[in-house]
Amino acid sequence: MERADRVMISIAVRAFYLDIARWATEEPARWGPWVAPCPIKAAETADRKRVTWTKARVDQRTRERLPVLETFARAAADHHRLRAAHLALARATPPGGHFVLDGAPYTPGRERGPRRARAARPPRPSRAPRILGLGDG
């Protein structure tokens, strides 16, 4: 089995060698000593075979997933309708009010701009007694 990114690594190495050669023409004193012939020929970076294999894998994946596309589209539409209903409920609730969504209590925020609802959480117990060794807390 061929390494999937072999061609991409070759392209990067070849580009590095060619960059150094170009820089050496612009600044010979600095880059000239580092110039070397590129060990990777242009033909070795030909991408046609990899592109063909990639397209074949994508096409096969599409053929495998096509039978469940309708189910996925229906589930996405149901999810969108549910979230739109939740958003309408949150927008209809005044700031400071409470509403229950899927069994979880929420309180709309008091921020300006787009109104955001936050999940209402029970108050956290103080950690001070435990930290100070004054009991369970």
Sequence and secondary structure as in RCSB ss.txt:
>XXXX:A:sequence
MERADRVMISIAVRAFYLDIARWATEEPARWGPWVAPCPIKAAETADRKRVTWTKARVDQRTRERLPVLETFARA
AADHHRLRAAHLALARATPPGGHFVLDGAPYTPGRERGPRRARAARPPRPSRAPRILGLGDG
>XXXX:A:secstr
   TTHHHHHHHHHHHHHHHHHHHHH HHHHGGG    SS GGGG  HHHHHHHHHHHHHHHHHHGGGHHHHHHH
HHHHHHHHHHHHHHHHHS TT  EEETTEEEEE   SSS  EEE       SHHHHTTSS  
